[in-house]
């Protein structure tokens, strides 16, 4: 898992990579992202979380949608073939 923060703007970026197939689809990424989102929103008081994903990576797109991040239309599809997802929700802190 990679994380980037922008303290001034109050947002951060997240990416998750589980390379070994034997560890994929076991819920580890979901558990890790849930903890990370709660920590970022509740403890660090960030306002937004972003995930930048290649548009061909359907599994990642479905994963981040399932986790509650929504496609950010004003960023949307970029020339690089990537899409941006954003969450700006406080998770009941």
GUFI-483647 format. One record per atom (N, C-alpha, C): x, y, z; residue in one letter; atom name; residue number from 1. Coordinates in steps of 0.1 Angstrom, whole numbers, plus 5000, padded with zeros to 4 digits. Each point is the difference from the previous one (the first is absolute). Layout:
<atoms>
<atom x="X" y="Y" z="Z" r="a" a="CA" k="NUM"/>
...
</atoms>
This chain:
<atoms>
<atom x="5008" y="4988" z="5000" r="x" a="N" k="1"/>
<atom x="4992" y="5012" z="5000" r="x" a="CA" k="1"/>
<atom x="5009" y="5012" z="5000" r="x" a="C" k="1"/>
<atom x="4997" y="5010" z="4991" r="x" a="N" k="2"/>
<atom x="5007" y="5012" z="4999" r="x" a="CA" k="2"/>
<atom x="4991" y="5011" z="5004" r="x" a="C" k="2"/>
<atom x="5005" y="5010" z="5008" r="x" a="N" k="3"/>
<atom x="4992" y="5011" z="5004" r="x" a="CA" k="3"/>
<atom x="5007" y="5013" z="4997" r="x" a="C" k="3"/>
<atom x="4993" y="5011" z="4996" r="x" a="N" k="4"/>
<atom x="5006" y="5013" z="4998" r="x" a="CA" k="4"/>
<atom x="4990" y="5010" z="5007" r="x" a="C" k="4"/>
<atom x="5006" y="5009" z="5007" r="x" a="N" k="5"/>
<atom x="4992" y="5010" z="5007" r="x" a="CA" k="5"/>
<atom x="5002" y="5014" z="4995" r="x" a="C" k="5"/>
<atom x="4990" y="5009" z="5000" r="x" a="N" k="6"/>
<atom x="5001" y="5014" z="4997" r="x" a="CA" k="6"/>
<atom x="4994" y="5007" z="5012" r="x" a="C" k="6"/>
<atom x="5008" y="5003" z="5010" r="x" a="N" k="7"/>
<atom x="4995" y="5005" z="5013" r="x" a="CA" k="7"/>
<atom x="4993" y="5014" z="4998" r="x" a="C" k="7"/>
<atom x="5005" y="5008" z="4991" r="x" a="N" k="8"/>
<atom x="4995" y="5013" z="4998" r="x" a="CA" k="8"/>
<atom x="4986" y="5000" z="4994" r="x" a="C" k="8"/>
<atom x="4997" y="4991" z="4991" r="x" a="N" k="9"/>
<atom x="4987" y="4999" z="4994" r="x" a="CA" k="9"/>
<atom x="4991" y="4990" z="5007" r="x" a="C" k="9"/>
<atom x="5006" y="4992" z="5009" r="x" a="N" k="10"/>
<atom x="4992" y="4991" z="5008" r="x" a="CA" k="10"/>
<atom x="4995" y="4987" z="4992" r="x" a="C" k="10"/>
<atom x="5009" y="4996" z="4991" r="x" a="N" k="11"/>
<atom x="4996" y="4987" z="4993" r="x" a="CA" k="11"/>
<atom x="5012" y="4991" z="4998" r="x" a="C" k="11"/>
<atom x="4997" y="4988" z="4996" r="x" a="N" k="12"/>
<atom x="5011" y="4990" z="4999" r="x" a="CA" k="12"/>
<atom x="4996" y="4991" z="4988" r="x" a="C" k="12"/>
<atom x="5010" y="4993" z="4995" r="x" a="N" k="13"/>
<atom x="4998" y="4990" z="4990" r="x" a="CA" k="13"/>
<atom x="5004" y="4986" z="5005" r="x" a="C" k="13"/>
<atom x="4993" y="4990" z="4995" r="x" a="N" k="14"/>
<atom x="5003" y="4987" z="5005" r="x" a="CA" k="14"/>
<atom x="5001" y="4991" z="4988" r="x" a="C" k="14"/>
<atom x="5008" y="4990" z="5001" r="x" a="N" k="15"/>
<atom x="5001" y="4989" z="4990" r="x" a="CA" k="15"/>
<atom x="5003" y="4987" z="5007" r="x" a="C" k="15"/>
<atom x="4994" y="4990" z="4995" r="x" a="N" k="16"/>
<atom x="5002" y="4986" z="5006" r="x" a="CA" k="16"/>
<atom x="5005" y="4991" z="4989" r="x" a="C" k="16"/>
<atom x="5010" y="4992" z="5003" r="x" a="N" k="17"/>
<atom x="5005" y="4990" z="4991" r="x" a="CA" k="17"/>
<atom x="5003" y="4987" z="5007" r="x" a="C" k="17"/>
<atom x="4993" y="4989" z="4996" r="x" a="N" k="18"/>
<atom x="5003" y="4987" z="5006" r="x" a="CA" k="18"/>
<atom x="5004" y="4992" z="4988" r="x" a="C" k="18"/>
<atom x="5013" y="4997" z="4999" r="x" a="N" k="19"/>
<atom x="5006" y="4994" z="4988" r="x" a="CA" k="19"/>
<atom x="4998" y="4985" z="4998" r="x" a="C" k="19"/>
<atom x="5001" y="4993" z="5011" r="x" a="N" k="20"/>
<atom x="5000" y="4986" z="5000" r="x" a="CA" k="20"/>
<atom x="4985" y="4995" z="4999" r="x" a="C" k="20"/>
<atom x="4997" y="4992" z="4990" r="x" a="N" k="21"/>
<atom x="4986" y="4996" z="4998" r="x" a="CA" k="21"/>
<atom x="4995" y="4992" z="5012" r="x" a="C" k="21"/>
<atom x="5008" y="4993" z="5007" r="x" a="N" k="22"/>
<atom x="4996" y="4992" z="5011" r="x" a="CA" k="22"/>
<atom x="4994" y="5009" z="5012" r="x" a="C" k="22"/>
<atom x="5004" y="5012" z="5000" r="x" a="N" k="23"/>
<atom x="4996" y="5009" z="5011" r="x" a="CA" k="23"/>
<atom x="4988" y="5009" z="4995" r="x" a="C" k="23"/>
<atom x="4997" y="5000" z="4987" r="x" a="N" k="24"/>
<atom x="4989" y="5008" z="4995" r="x" a="CA" k="24"/>
<atom x="4986" y="4994" z="5003" r="x" a="C" k="24"/>
<atom x="4990" y="5009" z="5001" r="x" a="N" k="25"/>
<atom x="4986" y="4996" z="5002" r="x" a="CA" k="25"/>
<atom x="4998" y="4992" z="5013" r="x" a="C" k="25"/>
<atom x="5007" y="5004" z="5010" r="x" a="N" k="26"/>
<atom x="4999" y="4994" z="5013" r="x" a="CA" k="26"/>
<atom x="4995" y="5011" z="5010" r="x" a="C" k="26"/>
<atom x="4997" y="5012" z="4996" r="x" a="N" k="27"/>
<atom x="4995" y="5011" z="5008" r="x" a="CA" k="27"/>
<atom x="5011" y="5008" z="5007" r="x" a="C" k="27"/>
<atom x="5013" y="4997" z="4997" r="x" a="N" k="28"/>
<atom x="5011" y="5008" z="5007" r="x" a="CA" k="28"/>
<atom x="4999" y="5014" z="4995" r="x" a="C" k="28"/>
<atom x="4998" y="5003" z="4988" r="x" a="N" k="29"/>
<atom x="5000" y="5014" z="4995" r="x" a="CA" k="29"/>
<atom x="4988" y="5007" z="5005" r="x" a="C" k="29"/>
<atom x="4989" y="4994" z="5001" r="x" a="N" k="30"/>
<atom x="4988" y="5006" z="5006" r="x" a="CA" k="30"/>
<atom x="5002" y="5004" z="5015" r="x" a="C" k="30"/>
<atom x="5006" y="4991" z="5007" r="x" a="N" k="31"/>
<atom x="5002" y="5002" z="5014" r="x" a="CA" k="31"/>
<atom x="5010" y="5012" z="5002" r="x" a="C" k="31"/>
<atom x="5011" y="4999" z="4992" r="x" a="N" k="32"/>
<atom x="5010" y="5011" z="5001" r="x" a="CA" k="32"/>
<atom x="4995" y="5013" z="4996" r="x" a="C" k="32"/>
<atom x="4992" y="5001" z="4989" r="x" a="N" k="33"/>
<atom x="4994" y="5013" z="4996" r="x" a="CA" k="33"/>
<atom x="4990" y="5005" z="5010" r="x" a="C" k="33"/>
<atom x="4992" y="4992" z="5006" r="x" a="N" k="34"/>
<atom x="4990" y="5004" z="5010" r="x" a="CA" k="34"/>
<atom x="5008" y="5007" z="5012" r="x" a="C" k="34"/>
<atom x="5010" y="4993" z="5005" r="x" a="N" k="35"/>
<atom x="5008" y="5006" z="5011" r="x" a="CA" k="35"/>
<atom x="5007" y="5013" z="4996" r="x" a="C" k="35"/>
<atom x="5005" y="5000" z="4988" r="x" a="N" k="36"/>
<atom x="5007" y="5012" z="4995" r="x" a="CA" k="36"/>
<atom x="4990" y="5012" z="4998" r="x" a="C" k="36"/>
<atom x="4989" y="4997" z="4995" r="x" a="N" k="37"/>
<atom x="4990" y="5011" z="4998" r="x" a="CA" k="37"/>
<atom x="4995" y="5005" z="5013" r="x" a="C" k="37"/>
<atom x="4997" y="4992" z="5010" r="x" a="N" k="38"/>
<atom x="4996" y="5004" z="5013" r="x" a="CA" k="38"/>
<atom x="5011" y="5008" z="5007" r="x" a="C" k="38"/>
<atom x="5012" y="4996" z="4999" r="x" a="N" k="39"/>
<atom x="5011" y="5007" z="5006" r="x" a="CA" k="39"/>
<atom x="5002" y="5014" z="4993" r="x" a="C" k="39"/>
<atom x="5000" y="5000" z="4987" r="x" a="N" k="40"/>
<atom x="5002" y="5013" z="4993" r="x" a="CA" k="40"/>
<atom x="4989" y="5010" z="5003" r="x" a="C" k="40"/>
<atom x="4987" y="4995" z="5000" r="x" a="N" k="41"/>
<atom x="4989" y="5009" z="5002" r="x" a="CA" k="41"/>
<atom x="4998" y="5004" z="5015" r="x" a="C" k="41"/>
<atom x="5001" y="4990" z="5009" r="x" a="N" k="42"/>
<atom x="4997" y="5003" z="5014" r="x" a="CA" k="42"/>
<atom x="5012" y="5005" z="5008" r="x" a="C" k="42"/>
<atom x="5012" y="4995" z="4997" r="x" a="N" k="43"/>
<atom x="5012" y="5004" z="5008" r="x" a="CA" k="43"/>
<atom x="5008" y="5011" z="4993" r="x" a="C" k="43"/>
<atom x="5002" y="4999" z="4987" r="x" a="N" k="44"/>
<atom x="5008" y="5010" z="4993" r="x" a="CA" k="44"/>
<atom x="4991" y="5012" z="4996" r="x" a="C" k="44"/>
<atom x="4987" y="4998" z="5000" r="x" a="N" k="45"/>
<atom x="4990" y="5010" z="4996" r="x" a="CA" k="45"/>
<atom x="5002" y="5005" z="4986" r="x" a="C" k="45"/>
<atom x="5003" y="4991" z="4991" r="x" a="N" k="46"/>
<atom x="5001" y="5003" z="4986" r="x" a="CA" k="46"/>
<atom x="4985" y="5001" z="4995" r="x" a="C" k="46"/>
<atom x="4999" y="5008" z="4989" r="x" a="N" k="47"/>
<atom x="4986" y="5002" z="4994" r="x" a="CA" k="47"/>
<atom x="4997" y="4992" z="4989" r="x" a="C" k="47"/>
<atom x="5010" y="4996" z="4992" r="x" a="N" k="48"/>
<atom x="4998" y="4992" z="4988" r="x" a="CA" k="48"/>
<atom x="5011" y="4989" z="4999" r="x" a="C" k="48"/>
<atom x="4996" y="4989" z="4994" r="x" a="N" k="49"/>
<atom x="5010" y="4990" z="4996" r="x" a="CA" k="49"/>
<atom x="4998" y="4997" z="4985" r="x" a="C" k="49"/>
<atom x="5011" y="4999" z="4993" r="x" a="N" k="50"/>
<atom x="5000" y="4997" z="4986" r="x" a="CA" k="50"/>
<atom x="5007" y="4987" z="4997" r="x" a="C" k="50"/>
<atom x="4995" y="4994" z="4989" r="x" a="N" k="51"/>
<atom x="5007" y="4988" z="4994" r="x" a="CA" k="51"/>
<atom x="5001" y="5002" z="4985" r="x" a="C" k="51"/>
<atom x="5011" y="5000" z="4995" r="x" a="N" k="52"/>
<atom x="5003" y="5002" z="4985" r="x" a="CA" k="52"/>
<atom x="5002" y="4986" z="4995" r="x" a="C" k="52"/>
<atom x="4992" y="4996" z="4990" r="x" a="N" k="53"/>
<atom x="5000" y="4986" z="4995" r="x" a="CA" k="53"/>
<atom x="5000" y="5000" z="4985" r="x" a="C" k="53"/>
<atom x="5008" y="4991" z="4994" r="x" a="N" k="54"/>
<atom x="5000" y="4998" z="4986" r="x" a="CA" k="54"/>
<atom x="4986" y="4995" z="4996" r="x" a="C" k="54"/>
<atom x="4994" y="5006" z="4989" r="x" a="N" k="55"/>
<atom x="4987" y="4997" z="4996" r="x" a="CA" k="55"/>
<atom x="4998" y="4985" z="4996" r="x" a="C" k="55"/>
<atom x="5010" y="4994" z="4996" r="x" a="N" k="56"/>
<atom x="4999" y="4985" z="4996" r="x" a="CA" k="56"/>
<atom x="5000" y="4991" z="5012" r="x" a="C" k="56"/>
<atom x="5003" y="5005" z="5012" r="x" a="N" k="57"/>
<atom x="5001" y="4992" z="5012" r="x" a="CA" k="57"/>
<atom x="4986" y="4999" z="5006" r="x" a="C" k="57"/>
<atom x="4992" y="4992" z="4994" r="x" a="N" k="58"/>
<atom x="4986" y="4998" z="5004" r="x" a="CA" k="58"/>
<atom x="4999" y="4995" z="5015" r="x" a="C" k="58"/>
<atom x="5009" y="4991" z="5004" r="x" a="N" k="59"/>
<atom x="4999" y="4995" z="5013" r="x" a="CA" k="59"/>
<atom x="5002" y="5011" z="5011" r="x" a="C" k="59"/>
<atom x="5010" y="5009" z="4997" r="x" a="N" k="60"/>
<atom x="5002" y="5011" z="5010" r="x" a="CA" k="60"/>
<atom x="4988" y="5009" z="5000" r="x" a="C" k="60"/>
<atom x="4995" y="5003" z="4988" r="x" a="N" k="61"/>
<atom x="4988" y="5009" z="4999" r="x" a="CA" k="61"/>
<atom x="4989" y="4995" z="5008" r="x" a="C" k="61"/>
<atom x="4997" y="4987" z="4998" r="x" a="N" k="62"/>
<atom x="4989" y="4994" z="5008" r="x" a="CA" k="62"/>
<atom x="5003" y="5000" z="5015" r="x" a="C" k="62"/>
<atom x="5012" y="4997" z="5003" r="x" a="N" k="63"/>
<atom x="5004" y="5000" z="5014" r="x" a="CA" k="63"/>
<atom x="4998" y="5013" z="5007" r="x" a="C" k="63"/>
<atom x="5005" y="5011" z="4994" r="x" a="N" k="64"/>
<atom x="4998" y="5013" z="5006" r="x" a="CA" k="64"/>
<atom x="4986" y="5005" z="5000" r="x" a="C" k="64"/>
<atom x="4992" y="4996" z="4990" r="x" a="N" k="65"/>
<atom x="4986" y="5003" z="5000" r="x" a="CA" k="65"/>
<atom x="4993" y="4993" z="5012" r="x" a="C" k="65"/>
<atom x="5003" y="4987" z="5002" r="x" a="N" k="66"/>
<atom x="4995" y="4992" z="5010" r="x" a="CA" k="66"/>
<atom x="5003" y="5006" z="5014" r="x" a="C" k="66"/>
<atom x="5012" y="5006" z="5001" r="x" a="N" k="67"/>
<atom x="5004" y="5006" z="5013" r="x" a="CA" k="67"/>
<atom x="4994" y="5014" z="5002" r="x" a="C" k="67"/>
<atom x="4992" y="5005" z="4991" r="x" a="N" k="68"/>
<atom x="4994" y="5012" z="5002" r="x" a="CA" k="68"/>
<atom x="5005" y="5012" z="4993" r="x" a="C" k="68"/>
<atom x="5011" y="4999" z="4992" r="x" a="N" k="69"/>
<atom x="5006" y="5011" z="4993" r="x" a="CA" k="69"/>
<atom x="4992" y="5002" z="4987" r="x" a="C" k="69"/>
<atom x="4998" y="5012" z="4996" r="x" a="N" k="70"/>
<atom x="4992" y="5002" z="4988" r="x" a="CA" k="70"/>
<atom x="5008" y="5007" z="4989" r="x" a="C" k="70"/>
<atom x="4997" y="4997" z="4987" r="x" a="N" k="71"/>
<atom x="5007" y="5007" z="4989" r="x" a="CA" k="71"/>
<atom x="4999" y="5015" z="5001" r="x" a="C" k="71"/>
<atom x="5011" y="5007" z="5000" r="x" a="N" k="72"/>
<atom x="5000" y="5014" z="5001" r="x" a="CA" k="72"/>
<atom x="4998" y="5006" z="4986" r="x" a="C" k="72"/>
<atom x="4988" y="5004" z="4996" r="x" a="N" k="73"/>
<atom x="4997" y="5004" z="4987" r="x" a="CA" k="73"/>
<atom x="5008" y="5012" z="4995" r="x" a="C" k="73"/>
<atom x="5004" y="5010" z="5008" r="x" a="N" k="74"/>
<atom x="5007" y="5011" z="4995" r="x" a="CA" k="74"/>
<atom x="5015" y="4997" z="4998" r="x" a="C" k="74"/>
<atom x="5005" y="4989" z="5006" r="x" a="N" k="75"/>
<atom x="5013" y="4995" z="4996" r="x" a="CA" k="75"/>
<atom x="4998" y="4990" z="4989" r="x" a="C" k="75"/>
<atom x="4991" y="4990" z="5002" r="x" a="N" k="76"/>
<atom x="4996" y="4990" z="4990" r="x" a="CA" k="76"/>
<atom x="5011" y="4993" z="4993" r="x" a="C" k="76"/>
<atom x="4998" y="4997" z="4988" r="x" a="N" k="77"/>
<atom x="5010" y="4993" z="4992" r="x" a="CA" k="77"/>
<atom x="5010" y="5010" z="4996" r="x" a="C" k="77"/>
<atom x="5013" y="4997" z="5002" r="x" a="N" k="78"/>
<atom x="5011" y="5008" z="4997" r="x" a="CA" k="78"/>
<atom x="5006" y="4995" z="4987" r="x" a="C" k="78"/>
<atom x="5008" y="5009" z="4994" r="x" a="N" k="79"/>
<atom x="5007" y="4996" z="4987" r="x" a="CA" k="79"/>
<atom x="5009" y="4988" z="5002" r="x" a="C" k="79"/>
<atom x="5005" y="4998" z="5012" r="x" a="N" k="80"/>
<atom x="5009" y="4989" z="5003" r="x" a="CA" k="80"/>
<atom x="4993" y="4987" z="5000" r="x" a="C" k="80"/>
<atom x="4987" y="4999" z="4998" r="x" a="N" k="81"/>
<atom x="4993" y="4987" z="5001" r="x" a="CA" k="81"/>
<atom x="4997" y="4996" z="5015" r="x" a="C" k="81"/>
<atom x="5000" y="5010" z="5008" r="x" a="N" k="82"/>
<atom x="4997" y="4997" z="5014" r="x" a="CA" k="82"/>
<atom x="4987" y="5007" z="5004" r="x" a="C" k="82"/>
<atom x="4993" y="4994" z="5011" r="x" a="N" k="83"/>
<atom x="4988" y="5006" z="5005" r="x" a="CA" k="83"/>
<atom x="5003" y="5003" z="5015" r="x" a="C" k="83"/>
<atom x="4993" y="5010" z="5005" r="x" a="N" k="84"/>
<atom x="5002" y="5004" z="5014" r="x" a="CA" k="84"/>
<atom x="4987" y="4997" z="5008" r="x" a="C" k="84"/>
<atom x="5002" y="4995" z="5012" r="x" a="N" k="85"/>
<atom x="4989" y="4998" z="5009" r="x" a="CA" k="85"/>
<atom x="5002" y="5008" z="5012" r="x" a="C" k="85"/>
<atom x="4990" y="5004" z="5007" r="x" a="N" k="86"/>
<atom x="5001" y="5009" z="5011" r="x" a="CA" k="86"/>
<atom x="4990" y="4996" z="5011" r="x" a="C" k="86"/>
<atom x="5004" y="5001" z="5012" r="x" a="N" k="87"/>
<atom x="4990" y="4999" z="5011" r="x" a="CA" k="87"/>
<atom x="5002" y="5012" z="5009" r="x" a="C" k="87"/>
<atom x="4989" y="5007" z="5003" r="x" a="N" k="88"/>
<atom x="5001" y="5011" z="5010" r="x" a="CA" k="88"/>
<atom x="4988" y="4998" z="5010" r="x" a="C" k="88"/>
<atom x="5002" y="4990" z="5008" r="x" a="N" k="89"/>
<atom x="4990" y="4996" z="5010" r="x" a="CA" k="89"/>
<atom x="5007" y="4998" z="5013" r="x" a="C" k="89"/>
<atom x="4994" y="5002" z="5011" r="x" a="N" k="90"/>
<atom x="5006" y="5000" z="5013" r="x" a="CA" k="90"/>
<atom x="4998" y="4987" z="5007" r="x" a="C" k="90"/>
<atom x="4994" y="4990" z="4995" r="x" a="N" k="91"/>
<atom x="4999" y="4987" z="5006" r="x" a="CA" k="91"/>
<atom x="4995" y="5000" z="5014" r="x" a="C" k="91"/>
<atom x="4992" y="5009" z="5004" r="x" a="N" k="92"/>
<atom x="4994" y="5001" z="5013" r="x" a="CA" k="92"/>
<atom x="5009" y="5002" z="5012" r="x" a="C" k="92"/>
<atom x="5011" y="5008" z="4997" r="x" a="N" k="93"/>
<atom x="5010" y="5003" z="5011" r="x" a="CA" k="93"/>
<atom x="4993" y="5008" z="5011" r="x" a="C" k="93"/>
</atoms>
